[in-house]
Amino acid sequence: MTYQSKQIFYRATLIVLLCVVGFMYSQSQSTFQQLEESVANMVKPGVQIGQQAKEFSLHTLSGKKVSLNDYRGKGIVLHFFATWCAPCQEEMPLIVTLDERLKKAGRELVVVNLTSQEQSKSEVKPFLDYFRASFDPLMDEKGDVMELYEVIGIPTTLVIDEDGIILERINGMLSEEMINSVIFKQ
């Protein structure tokens, strides 16, 4: 084999190798894109751990319209309660303390009153004043959010990350231990 034919052979081999590397690179991009799309499709909206929290909008007790999307980018704790609920009454001092701790940690407490389950909307403010709660609860007057989040028993609490993914769902009362081990472990 002459020097010139060796050069042609090496150049052809190099061109083939570059084509193979280019092809493999283009396939890997496609594979990564398919993988990303597959993972995104796995995170469906829902109300259970690992799901994207379902969007809703409600008015607060003071009349301000608030959407769950308003909290995107912040970790939140979504808490459902009613004034007549004995466990809700018992845990409310913890909820007030939790609100303060979350604010210090740069997170938010979003409290939803199941107004559709109350005898009167007028009972909510005196209840919160009694516990010295500073938060302005969202008022689920028609029970739509209660139904959307499949709230069967109250209290119910969800821990939601900055991307809107549900990390924890607690059906029932919170305890100080649960707040420290579940809510503040993130």
C-alpha positions, 0 to 999 in steps of 0.5 A: 500500500502506497503512502497516498493510498494509506492517507486516503484510507485513514481519511476515509476511516476518520470520516466514517468515525466522525459520521458514527460519532455524530449519529450516536450523538444525535441519537443520545439527544433524542433518547434524553429528550424522550426520557425527559418527556417520559418523566414529565408525563409521569408527574400527573396532576393529583392529590397524592404524594408524587403528583402535581398539586391541582390548581385552584383559586379561592377568595380569602376571608378578607376577600382577596382572590388567591390561586395556588399558582401564586405560590409557585417557586415557594414550598408550601404547606396546604392545610384544610380545617373547619371551626367545629372540628375538635381535632382542628381546634386542638391542633390550631395552636400548632398551626399558628406556630407552624405559620410563624416557623414557615415564614422564617424558613421562607415558605408559606402556610396556605390555610383553607377553611371548609366553609361549605361545612360550616354553619356560618361563615361568620364563625371563622374570624372569631375562631382565628382571633381566639387562637391569634392566627395571623393568616387570612384563610381561603374560603372553600364556600362551595366545597369544590376544593374539598372535593378536588383534593379528596378531603374526607376527614379533617384536618388534612395537610399537604406539603408541596415543594417549589415545583408544585409536587406533593411531598407529603399528605397527612390525613388527621391531626399534626403533632409537634413531632410530625411538624419537625420530622415531616414538614421541616425535613425538606 
